[in-house]
């Protein structure tokens, strides 16, 4: 059974088209994940700033993140890690360049986006009992509470819901 040149060429074109389609869909999904992570950073900073400007209060927030991000962690570089958190600390430490305080776990989940430096966040109070202090991503949703305890507080802290 002999195939004509036209039939072979058609099969090659179909395979090439399917390959390109798979490549394009993969790139699009990776772009969507990076966009969700970047949006998380912007929204978190805006929400922290909103509560920081207020006299006092607390507010629950829920953010969307890609499923490959298992957790978002607040890390106090200058304090010892809590027992049992060394693996997480070693993973997120790769993103630390001197100013960041908010990290994505595992490191690879952020798609090479940098860790975040959330301003007006009291990292010492947030990580007082657990360092790094991580918020688990459950089914693409990450929930947390931003708290400003009194008007005299100069920064806010973040806790789990």
Secondary structure, DSSP 8 states (H G I E B T S, - for coil): ----HHHHHHHHHHHHHHHHHHHHHHHHHHHHHHHHHHHHHHHHHHHHHHHHHSSSEEEEEEEE--TT--EEEE--TTS---TT-HHHHHHHGGG-SSS--EEEESGGGGTT---B--TTB-HHHHTSSSSSEEEE-BTTEEEEEEEE--TT-SSBEEE--
